[in-house]
Amino acid sequence: MSEPIDFQRATLRRDPRAMTPITSIVVVVVVLALVGLSAYGIAGGFSPAAVQTCQPATSIACGAASNAHDIVLIAPFHSVQQGGAVPLTVSLPAGESTSSYTYNFGDGTSTTTASPTVSHIYNTTGTYLISVKAMVDGLPHDNYLNLVEMQVTQSFANDVNGTLPTVQASIVHNATNVSGGPSPTAALLAGQSITLQGTYATPPSAASFVDVKPTFKFPSSVTETPVGTSTNSSIEGAFLFPTAGIFNVTFVGGATNNTNNLTVPNQYANYTWTVIVPPADTGIGVAGQVVHKSPHPGEIINYEIAPGGARSEDPAIAYDTVSAEPVANVYQTLIQYNGSQTGPTYASYVPVLATCVPGSPQCQNMYGSDLINNVNNYTFVISSAPQFYDHATGNSWGVYPTDVLFSMARDLGFSTLPSPTINPGWIVAQALLGPGNATWDTIHQSYNNSPLDILDSMTVNGSFCPAIAMSQAHGCITFNADAKGLQWPYFLELISDDLGAGIVPCGWFSAQAQNAGIPYWTAGNSTGNGDHPCQVPGATANGITWGRAANQIPAEGWDQWETIGSGATGRFGGNVQYNMAGSGPYYLSQYSVGLSFTLTASPVYSSNPLCTWAGCMPKPGTFAKTVSVTWDPTAQEGEQALGAGIADFAGVPSTDFAFLLELISQGKVVASTSPTLSVFFDAFDLQFSLSGAQQFSTVPITVKSDFFSYLGVREFFTHAYPYNTIEKELNTYDGIVLGTNYGGAIPQYMANYYPTNISWPSGDPCTSTTDPACAAYWWFQLHNDTNGVPGPYYDPELASCSSANPCTLPLVGQTGNPTGDEENALWVDQLTSLSGGALKVIPTDINFLSSIINSQDSAPTQNPMPIFGIGWAPDYPDPTDYTTPLYLENSTYTYGDADAQSLYTSAYGAKSCPVATDYSYYANNMFAQDCQGVAYKSMVKLLGMAGVTPACTTGTALTCQRNILYTMGEKIANQLALYVYTDQQAGFSYAASWINIYATPPNVVTAGPQYAFVQGNGVIG
């Protein structure tokens, strides 16, 4: 999807900075700022005594420290994705010095430099041991007691290519292994051996490619003894190293094109291990290999910096990262991503509430059909294993197709209110519902979410449901994904989203206590506590008739329910905003609004017995029994708990990053990096509420509410942003890249949709008045009134501003985001300087929840934020998940920012402008201010066509029609300057040392941490 994220987790549902530091899946953005490694080293954080190298003390790896092995090599994380930079810093004990260091990165490359800091990029997955040597007073010193282990995982950029299998590899055994000691490493002594194993976790997702049989590649001096049986997808071997040295053993895998039987050129799915064998009588050990165990077995403790807490725990309403966390653990979806792939085919998913994934061989084997009929009909057979659980009564009952029908009816009913993409229902609505009618009313104008159209988009136990599903499962629901008469080949991506597509209990929601039933169907028909299933509309069972048949419900019969239930009025219908009863591994046992919540393992939870491979939901009893989450207004309590070894997870802001580095160097915290699809930007409000904005400023606001409706003003602000300085000084710290420049709504790594031939604003502001890439050019154009003839971008309001009477307005950021404050301060400095003091922009912060309410819930002209920082994380990995909320009329950000309301006026639709269907003109030419409304309409049309154009299976980005349409749309967006695209998040995640943050591969579309997947030493209890 693309939700807003909060700054400790990510921002609207997923502004990445609003995410929490849970696993590498839950990318918590800790912005590294203020305190450098050099200052940290001076403070004593790098002292050898702080580094734990081995456990237990009797291990051969725990040789007595000597002066020759006293170098400490620090890496701020120990896991990175392919292509990611690994920064390394050397620390020598006090009194020692050297003129050069020789680094061996373990992948066959080394470098000698005078610098104690280096950065290295790994291009192949593997487990690498990094060493460093230096001459001190004429004698060689090294870090053999403190080797750094780096795990390099497969990159998301490679995953989207789809031609390579995913490799999982491990060190099975090391001759130095001691019972109760650390995990085996590839550090050993001459004459000893290690056992290595590699296997394909998932096949290539591209249909024309198949795996090749893997082999091992190793030096001729090394002896291999095969272990077990080698297969077409796995291999295991024991390797004996007779002499000292640094060696590499590689699992060599890959894929072939099944069509022409040609090996994919220069593409391999390899995995490499570095093996270090030191000279005789040399101690050796790997930093961070102390065996730490959870001090509270069976419980996970997490402190999140999330002032204000969650907006809602209703899956049809919740659309931010903080709200997503309980939802992802209590409710379940029909299917979900397998954690290693993302894409539109069955290979990327595992069944959860469904017995199998439509389109998969498993469905074919079970039912004689892959359950995708006539291209657009997706049938899901509902498993009889999962059970809803009502904590208040202790009752449990099965999940049925009517629960899915009910859940999706709520989802679709709320999908257009207060406008599309404000609630998560738009994700499936785009594929299930036909277009609405703007002349009818505002509720149904984007999607026809009247009762009959909603209920007609789904069929319970219809003709596509296999007979065996009725006797051996709980029946079927079929989705008719044929909205607008088009094919929706990525429907599986849409129905897997946990916000919106989470399945709630129909009877329990409709009971009197919850009062969240659907009119003319379940409302008033659920008896007792609602701990039971429902019937389809109009059906009679046990003497109860469940409302009216779909064709008997008035066309506007759900309008009032949709308006109130959607939260569009600022209040929520019923009592399910913070009350939950789901089928997931946990139930909500405690919830303090805005403060904390507790999850407890459900006594009736059952994982899908038909899902038996990687990525399936964990079985009962294999995860922590309790999860305690505190939403802190500051970092203090969480940092203390993390440092004391009490917390499993805690938010650490950038200003305290030196503290986090110290914990990492001591082996108390583990960390990893991974790329993400989460993006951050500042949004312009083209018609903001002047009275509302005044609350953010201690001085009078002197600009008009339509200040940003002027194209030249947005261009000036956009080009005045110091992209280069911010990327180098604030989004990069000691070589760790936390955010990179990008342009447009579509992020990098989104297959090949990211347009590379657009000159998005970048670098630092320049001062040429003749170059449109410079802020000074736009400042000149805003004042260009030659001999009384105004130029195409002349703004009389801004032209009247001066240093004596400046234009004053607030720039709204978020509390708990110190790096964002620094970014805004640098931007304001540039705006002041470039305007000669004629602009007075005042930074101010509000909490994450308030920024969501202002930006999402405000009607056009009611949003009090003239310009504000926010973000978006993926709901599903397709460009529509970004272009829809950021660009289309009355969408997540365009609604509250009054884009269409401002631009679709006569002032910006001059008759002299080329028509909106002249796409080439608007994509390839600068257009005047009075044509920006027509340009916006042209962009919306282009992106609408792109969204329903099939993805390319052959050709390149330059020849693919879908790519061409998206690129043309982004070219227009570039010139409209509706946003300042600040950075695309590079994920940095961390946890207590007993947490295995490498257990689950990164999944860029996971809404919140699924605690049942969290593993580690003592976590289960």
N, C-alpha and C positions, 0 to 999 in steps of 0.2 A: 504494500500500500504505500503510503507516503504520509506518515503522520508527523506531527509536530514533535519536537524533542525538548526535553528539559535539560538544563546544563550539566547536571551530574549524570544524566543518562543520555539525553539527546534533546530536541525542542518541540513541537506540537507532538503528534503522537510520537514522533521520533525525531526530534531535533537531536542529533547524536550527542550533543553536550548535555542532553537531559537523561542520558543513560547512566546506569550504575555499573560499578566495577565487578561484575559477577564472573564471567568466564570470558574466554576469548570470543564467545558468541555475544556476550553482553557488552559491547564495547563502551567502556567508560572513558570519557574524554578527560584525561588529566592533562592540562596544558602546562608544559614545562616552561617555567619562566624564571625570573628573578635570581635564583641562587644557582651558580654554576658548579660543575664538578671540581674545578680548581679550588673554589672556596670551601667546598665540602671536604676535599682532601686535607686542606689546612686544618679543618676542624677535627681531624683525627678519624674521620669515617672510613678511611682506607687502611687503617692499621691492620697488619697481618693477624693480630689477636682477634679481630672482629670477624675473621673469615673462618667458618667451620668447614674443614675439608673432608672429614671422614668419620665413620661410625660403624661399628664400635672401635674402641682404641686398639683392640688386638688385631684389627685388620692389617694385612700387609700394606694396604694403601696409607697407613698411618705411621709412616716412618718418621723418626725424630727430625724436626725442622733443623736445617743447617743454614749457614750464611749463604750458601750457594743457591738456595731455593726460597728466597725471601721476597720475590716480586709478587705483587698483587695485581691481577688483571681484572678490571671491573667492566661488566656489561650490564646495562640497566634492565635488560630482559633476556630471557633464555629461549625464546621461541619467536620466529619471524617467518613471514611468507616469502616465497620466491620473489626475488627482485627488490626486497626490502633492505635498506641500509642498516648495518649493525655498527653502532659506535662503540669503541673500546677505549678505555683509559687505564694507563699504567700508574701505579704508585710504588715508589721505593721507600724503604724505611728512612727515618730521619738520619741525616749524616751521609747518605749514599747519593751518588750522582753518576750520570753516564752521558756520553755524547751521542749514542744511537741505540735504537731498539730494533730487533728483528722479530717481526710478527709472522707466525705460521698460522694460516686461517683454517687449515685442515682439509681444504678442498683441492690441494695441490698447488696453491698459490701462496706466496709470502712476499714480504716487503721489509726493507730496512729504511728507517727514517729517524731523524733526530727528535721527532715529536712524540710526546707521551700519549697522544690521542690520535686514533686513526678511525676510518670508517670503511667497512667492507660490504660488498653486495654478493649474496649467494644466489646462483642461478639454478641450482639443482637441489631438490629436496634431499634431506639427510640428517644425520646426527653427527655434528662436527665438534672436535675438541680443538680449542684454540690455545696456542702457547706463545710465549714471548721470551726472548733472551736478551741480555744486555751485558756489556763489559763494565764492571765496576772495579776500579783500582787494579785493572789488568786481569781480573778473574771473571769467568762467566757466571752469571746469575740467571735464574729462570723462575717460572711459576709452576714447576712440576707438582708442587703440593697444592696448587690452586688453579688447576686447569679449568677453563671455561667451556661448558657444554652448550652448544647452540643447536636447537631443533629447527629445521627449515621445512615448512609445510607447503603443500601445493597451493599455488596462488589462485585467487578468484578469477584473475584475468585469464589464466589458463583454463579454468573450469568452464567459462562461458564459451570457449572455443569448441568444446564438446568432442574433440577427437581423441583425447587421452583418457586412459583409465586412471582411477585414483589409487594410489599406492599407500598401504599401511605397512610399516616396518618396525622392527624392534630388536633389541639385544636380549636374547633369551637367557643367556648364561655367561658368566665370566668366571674364570678359574679362581679369582680372588673373592668370589662371593662368600659372604658369611651370613649365616642364618640370623635374621633380625637386622641385618645391615641395610645399606642403601640399595637402590635399584642398580642393576648391573650397568657398568659403563664400559667404554672401550679403552680404558687405561689399564695396562697390565705389564708384567715383567717378561723378559725373554724366556722362551720355552713354555709359556702359558698360552691358553686358547680362549676364544670366545665363540659363542654360538649365535648366529644371526638368522633372522627370518623375515621374509617379505611376501606380501600377497596383494592382489588387486581387491580393493574394497568395493569398487563400483566399476562397471564397464563404461566405455565411451558413450556419451549421450547422443552423439551424431550417429544416425542409423546406419551409415555405410561403413563404419569402422568396427573392427573387432580386435580383441587382445592378441598379442603375440606371447608365446611361451617365454617366461622370464629365465634369465641365467645370472650367474655371478661372474664378476670381473675382479681379479685381484692380482697382486704382484707375483712373479714367478718364484720368489723366495719363500712365499707363504704356502702352507699345505692345507688343502681342504679335505674334509671328511663329510660326505653327505649325511644328513640327518633326516630320518623320516622319508616320506615319498614326495618327490617333486611332481607337481601337476601343471596343467596348462595355465594356472593362475597363481601358483605359489611355489616357493622354494625355501629350503632351510639347509644351513650347513655350518659345520664347526671348523674354525680356522686356527691353525697353530702358527705362532710367530717365533721363529728360533733366534732372531737377532734383534738388537735395538734399532730404533728408527721410527719414522712417522709414515704410516701406510694408509692406503685407501682400499676398501672393499665396496663394490657397487652392485646393487640389485639392478640389472638391466632389463627394463620392460618397455612396452610401447604398444602401438596399434598398427594394424594394416587396413588399407582400404579394401573392403570386401568386394567392391565393384570391379576393380581392375587388378586386385591382388598385388598392389604396389605398397611397399612400406612407406609410411608417412615421412617425407623428407625432413631430416634434421629435427624430428620431434620424438622425444623419448619420455617415458614415465619412469625415470630412474630414481634410485635412492642410494646415497653414499654414506658410509660410516668412516670416520677417521679413527684409526687405531694408533695410540702412542705407546711405544715401548722404550722406556728410558735405559740408560746404561746400567750395568750391574751395580747393586748396592745404592741405588737411588730411590728414595721414597717417591710416591706418586699418589695423587688424589684429585678429585673433582670438586670444585667449590659448590657449596649448597647441597652437598649430599648427606647432610645430617638427617636422620630419621626423626621428623617431628610428627606428633600425633595430636589430633584434635583434643583439646582439654575438656570438651563437652560432647562426648560421643552421642550420636543420634540427633544432634541439634545443629542447625546452621544459623549463625548470627550475622546480620548484615545491617550496617549503618549507611543510610543514603542521605546525601545532602539534597533535600527536596522540600524546601519550605512551602507549606500549604498542602502537601500531599497530593492525592489523586482527585480527579474531577468526577469519576464515576467508575463503578465496577460492573456495569451493564455492558456486555459485549456489543450491543447494538448502538451504544452511545460512546463508550470509552474510546478515545482516539489520541492518547498521549502515552509516552513511555512509562510514566509513573503509574497510571491507571492500568497499563497493560500487564504489569507484573502479576498481581493476583489473578487476573483473567486467564493468563497463560497456564496457571497452575491448578485452577479449580475447574475451569471449563475445558472441553475438548472439541476438536474439529473432526470432520469426517476423515480427512487425511492430513498429513503434515510433511514438511520437507524432511529428508533423511539426514540432514546435517552435513552432507558432503557435496551435494549438488543443488543447483537451482535451475529450473527450467520448466518448459511446458509439457514434457513427456512423463509418462508413468515412472521412468527410471529415477526421477528426482524425489519421489514420495514414498512414504510408508502408510499403510492403512491404520487408522486409530479407531474411530467408531464404525467405520466401514470394514467389511470383511476383506476387501481387496481394492486396489487402485484401478479405476476404469482405464482400459487400454492395455493392461498388463497381462502377461502370460498367465499369472496366477488366476485372474478372473476367467480367462479362457479355459484353464484346466478345471476350475471349480464349476463353472456354469455353462460351458460350451459356447460362451460369447465373451468378448472383451468388454461388454457393457457400454460401449459407445456405439449408438445406433443412428443411422441416417446423419452421420457427421456431427450433429449438434445435440443429440440427446445423451446425456451422461447419467447412467444409473448407478446408484450406490446401494449395496445390500447392507443393512444395518445389523451389526453383530449382536448376538444375544448375551455376550460376556459383560459389557460395561453396565454399571449400575449408578443411577443418581443416588445421592445420599443427603438426607435431611438431618442435620446435626441436632436440631431442636427435638425431634421425635425419635431419632435413631432408626427411622425407617429407610428402606432402600427399594428401588424398583428399576426395571429395565429401561433402556433407551429405545424409542420407536420412531418410525418415519414421521409420525405426526409431531414429534418434538422438533425434528428438523424443519418440517413445514412451518410450525409455529415460530421457531427461531428466525428463519429466513423471512417470514412474513413481517416480523418486527423490523428486521434489518432493512428490508426493502421499503417498508412503510415510512421509516424515518430517514430514508436516503436523500430526500430533497429538502430537508428542513434543518436549519433555516435556509440553507441552499446546498446544492450538491457538493460533496466532498467534505462538508463540515462534520458529518457523521460517517462511519466506515461503510455504510450500506451501499454507497455509490460503486464500490468495488465489484460486487456481483450484479448490481442493478444494471450496469452498462451492458452486461451480456444477457440478462434475463428479461428486461422490460423494454417495450417500445417507446418511442419518443412521446412526450406529453404534448399538451396543447396550451400555448401561452394565453390564448383567449379564454380558457376555462377558468383557471385560478392559479395562483402562484405555487400552490402545494404540488401540483402535478405537471408543471410546465416542462421540466427537464426530462423526467421519466414518468411514464404513465403508471403511477403506483396507486391506482384505484384498486379496490378489493378484487375484482374479477381478473384484472391483468396480473396482479401478484399471484393469486392462487392458480391461474391458468399456466403460469410459468413453471409449475411443479406438479408432478403427478405421484400420488401414493399408490403403490402396489398396482401399477398399470401394466400395459401389455408388454413392456420391455423387462418386467420383473420375472426372473426365472422361478419356476414353480418350487424348486428346492429351497429358494430363499424364504418361502412362506413357512416351510416345515422345519428347517434347520437353522433359521435365523429369524430376525424380527421383521422381515419384509424389506421393501425397497422404496426409495424416492428417486424420481427421475427429474432432472433439470432440463428444461427445454431452452438451451442456450442459443437462441436464434434471434436475438434482439436486432431490429432494423433489417431483418432478412439476411444477416451476415453470418459467417462462420467465426467462432471464437476458439481458435486452437489452443489458447492459453487459459482455458477455463479452469483447469486444475490449479493454476497459480492463484486464481481468484477465490476459489472455494476453500483453499487451505489457510487463508489468513485468519489468525486466531482472534483478531478484533473484527467483529462483524459476523464471521462464520462460526463463532463459538456456539455450541449447541446447548441451550438451556432447557430445563424441564417445563413442559407445557402446563401440566397440572399444578405444579408448585407455584409458578409465576402467576397463574390465574386464580389461585386461592384467595380468600378474603384478606388474609394477613398481608399478602404481597400486593394484591389489587392491581396486577399488571396484565390482566387478560385482554384479549382482543374482542372488541364489540361485535355483536352478531355471530360470535363463534364461541369462544371459551369464557368470556366474561360472565360471571354468575353461574357457570355450569360446573365449575370445579368444586367438588365436595371436600369437607374436612380440611386437612392440612394441605391437600393437593398432592399427596404423595402417591401419585398414580398417573398413568398415561391419559391422553385425550383421544378423541375420535376426530375424524375429518369433518369439516363443516357440513352440517345437515344430517349427519349419521345419528342413529339411535342405538344406545347400548345400555344395558342394565336399567332400562326405564328412563334414561336421560337422553334427550335430543340435544345434540351439540350445535345449537344455533341454527342458522340457515345455510342452505347450499350456496355455493359461491355465486351462482347466477341470480340468487335472490337477495343478495346484500346490496343495499343502495350504493350507487356509484360514489356518493360523497359520505357514505356511512362511516368511514374511518377517518374523516378529515380532522375532527376534534381530537380524537385519540392520537393521531399522528402529530398534531401540533403540540399537544401537552407532553406526550410520551417522548418526543424527540429532544426535549430540552430547549426547543426553540424559543420558549417564552421565558427562559431563565430558571425555570423550575422543572422538576422531573416527575412524571406520572408514576403513581404507585410507590411501593417501598422496596424497590430493587436497585436503587442507586448504589447502596453499600451493603445490601444483603445478597448472599450467594448460596446456591445449592447446585453442585455440578457432578460430573462423573469422573473428574480428573484424579490424579494421585493424591491431591490434598483437598481438604475442606477448610473454609475460613472459620477458625475458632475464636478469633478476637479481632476487632476492628475499631480503632479510635480515629475518627475522621480527622485527617490532616496531621496525625501524629505517628501512628504505627499500626501494624497488623501482624497476626500470627497465623501460620498455616499448620495444620496437623494432618498426618497421614490418614487418608480415608480408610476405614475398616472394611469397606466393601469394594475398594478399587480393584480392578482386574485389567491387566494389559491384554491386548488383542492376542489370543492364542494362535491365530493364523499368521501373525507377523513374527518371523523368527530370524531376521537378519539385521545387519547393522542399521542403527538409526531408529529402531522400533522403540516404543515407549517401554521403560524399565518395568520389570516384574515387581509385584508387591514384596516388600521387605528388603529391597535392594537399594533403598535410598533413605535419607535422613527422615526421622519421624516427625521432627518439628522444625519450622522455619520462623525466626523472629526478625522482623524488619522494622527499623526505626527511621522515620523521616525527620532528619535533623535540620534545624535552621542554620547550623554552622558545622564545621568539620571537627571541632575540638573533641567531643565525646567519642566519635568514631576513630579518630587518630589515636587517642589514648588506648582504646580497646584493641586496635590493631597492633600497636607497639607493645602492649602488655601480653600479646598472644591470646587474647580472648575472642576477638572478632574473626570471622572467616573472611568477611568483605567489609570494606569501609571506603567512603569517598574521601579522597585527598586532593584538595585544590592545588593549582599550580604554584601558589605562593608557598606551599609546604612541600614542594617536591624533593628538596634536599633530605627531608625526613624520610620520604619514601625510598630514596636511593640508599639511605643508611640501612633501612630494614632489608632491602634487597641484598646489599653487600654482606649482611650478617646471616643471610640464609633464612630470614624470618618471613620474607615475602617472595613470591615468584611472579614473573611478569612475562607477557608476550605481546607481539604486535601483529596486526593484520589489516589489510585494506578494507574499506567499507564503501557502501553506496550512499552513505549519509552526507548530506550537503547542508551548508549554512549560507545564509544570505540576509541582507537587510532589505526590507520591503518598503516601498513608498506608498503612502495612503493619499490617493488623489483627491479625496474629499473628506478630510478628517474633522472630528468634532472640536471646534475651537474652544468651547467651554470645558470639554473634557480634558483637552490637552493642557489647559492652564494649570491643572492640578500638578503637573510634572515640572512646572517652572516657577521659580521664586520671583521672576521678573515678568512683566507683561509680554505675551506673545504678540508680535507685531505683523506677522504674515497672515494672509487670508487662508481660509480653509482649503481653497483649491490651489495652493502654492505649488504642489507637485504635479498638477495636471499639465503644467508647461513642460514640453519635451526638453527644451534647452536646460531647464533647471535640473531635471533628472540626469541628463547627460553630464552636466557639470559635477554634480555630487558623485556620480559613478566614476568619472575620470579623476576625481580628486582623492580617491581612496588610495592609500600607499600600499598597494599589493605586495611589492617586492620587499619592502622593509618589514611588513607584518609577517610574511612567510618566513623570512630569514631570522628575524629576531624574536617572534612570539610563537610561530607555529613550528619552529625547528629549535631544538635545544641540544647542544653537544652532539649534533648529528642525528638526533632522533626526530624524525619528521612526524608531526602530529596533524598537519593539515597542509594541503597543496592547493595552489590556484586552479581554478576551473572556470568554465563559462557556460551559461545557459542552464536550463532546468535539467537536462539529461547529463548525468554524471559520467565520469570516466569508468571504464571497465564494464559498461553496459553493452556487452558484445562489441559490435562496431558501429553503434549508433552515435557515439560521441563525435561531433563534427570537429575536425582538426583544421579546417580551412577558413575559420572565422577569426577575425582579429578582435577577440574579446578584450575589454580593458584589462591591462596588466602592467607590471612595472610600477614605478613611482610616478607621480604627477609631473608632467612636463609643461614648459612655459611658452611653446610656440603658439602664436595666434593664427597660424595658417594651417596647422595640422589638426584634423578632427580627432586624432588620438590623444590630444592634449587637453587638460582641463582649462588652460588659458584660452584655447580656441573657443570653447563654449561660453566662457565668461565674456569674451569679446562679442560673441553672437547675441548673447542676452541683452547687450547694451547697444547693438548695432541699429542705429536710427539715423541714417545718412540723409541730411537735408530734409528731415521730416518724413522720409520714406522708410518705414520699419523693415528690417530684414526678416527672413523666414522664421527666426527663432527669437525675435525681440520680445522681451517681457517687461512691460511698463512698471509692474509692481517691483520687481527686483532692481530695475534700473534706478528706482527712486531711493534705494537703500544706500547708506554711506557709513563710514566709520563713526560719524557723529550721530547718525540715526540708523543703527543696524537692523537688519531683518533678524528677528529673534524667534527661535523655535526649539523644542526639546528633541533629543535623540534618545530613544528608549532602549535600554539594555536589560539584562536579567541579573538579579542578585545571585551570589554564589558562583559568579563567573568572572574572576579577576582578570583573566586574559582578555575577555571581551571588553572589560573596562579599559584596558590598556589599548586595545585596538581602536576603540571609539575615541580615546584621547588623542591618538596619533592622527586619526581622521579629522577630528575637529581642528587640530593645529593646522592641517593642510587647508581646510576650508577657510579658516580665518586668514591665513597667509595669502592664499590665491585670490581671495576677495578683497584684500586690503582692509580687512576689518569690517567690511560691509555686511558680513554674515556672522551672527552670534548664535552658534549651535550649542545647546546646553545638554551634556550627557546626564541621564538619570536612570536609575534601576528600579524595576519592580520584580516581584517573584514570578516564577515560571507559570503558576496557575493563572495569575492575573493576565499575563501576556497571552495565554491561550484564550481566555474568556474575551479579552478585548479584540483579538484578531479573528477569532472564529465565530463568536456569538454576536458580535456587533453587526447591525444592519448597515448598509451603505450610509455614509455621512455620520454614523454614530461611533465609529472607532476613534478613541481619543489619542491614538499614537500616530503622529505625522510620519515618522520613520522609525523602524524598530528591527532588532535582530531576532531571527527565528531560524528554524531548520526543518529538514524533512528526511526521514529514513524510509527505506523501501517497504511497501506492502507486498509487492511482487516485482520480479526483475524484468520489467518491460518499460519502455519509455513513457507509456500512457500513465504510469503511476507517478510521473513527475510533471509531464506537460499538462495533465488535467488539473491538478490542484494549483499550479503556478500560473497557468496561462488562460485557461478557458473561462468564459464569462460566468460570473456568480459562482465561483468555485472557492476552495478553501481560503485562498488569500485574495483572490480578485473580488470576492463579494464584500468583505469588510473594508477593502481598500477602494471600493467604488470604481473599479477600472472601467467596466462597461458603462456604468452610469455617467461617468465623466467623459469618456471618449466617444460614445455614441451620441454625440450632440452636434448641432449644426456648426459649432465653432471648430470642430475637428473633422468635419466631413465636407470640405469645400467642393463645389461642383467641378472645379478645375482639376481635382485629383483623379488619377486613373482609377478605374473600378476595382473593387476588392478582388475580383477574379484574375486581375493582372498580377499573378503571383511573382513572376520574374521581375517585374518592375520594383515591387516593394522589397524583394529579397536582395536585389543587387544595386539599388540606388538609394542615396540619401533622400528622404522625403521631408517636406516642410511640416512645421508644427500643425498647421491646419489640415494636414492629411493623416495625422496619426490615428484618428478613429477608423479611417478606411484601412490603414495598414494593420491595425489590431484585428479588424474583421477578416482581413486576408490571412493573417497568421492563424486565427482560430479555424478557418476553413481548411487550411493546409494540414494542420495538426489533426483535425477531425478525419480527413482522408487518410493520413498516415496511420492513425490508430486502427483502422479497419482494413488496412492493406496487409495481405499475408507477408510474413517474414520470408526473407530470401533463403533458399537452401543451396544456391549456387551463386557464383559471381562475387563481386567485391562491393565494398561500400559505395564506390563511385558509380556502380551500375545498378545497384539494388533500388527499386522504385521506392520502397518504404524508407530507406535511408535518405534518398534524395528529398522526399517530402519533409522528413524531419529536419534535414539540414536547411532547407529553404525556410521552414518555420522558425528555426533558431536564428537564422540571419535577420529576419524581421524583428524577433525578440531582442536581438542585440541592439538594433537601432531604436527600439521603443524604450529601452533602459528602464524596465519596470522594477528591476532589482539590482542590488549590488551583490554580485556573487563572491562571497568572501573566501570560503575555503571548502574543500571536500575533506572529510575527516579521514585521518589515518588512525586506526584503532590502537589503543594501548590499554591493556587490561592486566589486572593484578589481583592476587589473593594471598591469604595466609599460606605458609609453606606446606602445610599438610593437604592443601587442595590440589588436585591434579587438573590444572587448567588446560592440559593438552589432551584430555580424554575424549573430548568431543570436537570434531573439526569445526572451524568457524562457519556460521550460517548467516549470511548478510541480511536475511529477511526475518529473523526471529524477533518477535515483538518484545519479549521480556524474558528474563532468565527462567528456564524450566528447572526448578530445583531438584526434580527427580533425576536429572542427568548429572548433578554435581557429585563427583566421586573424590575420594582422598583417603588418607590414612586416619581411620577412626571416625570418619564422617557418618557411616551407617550406624555404628554403635553396636 
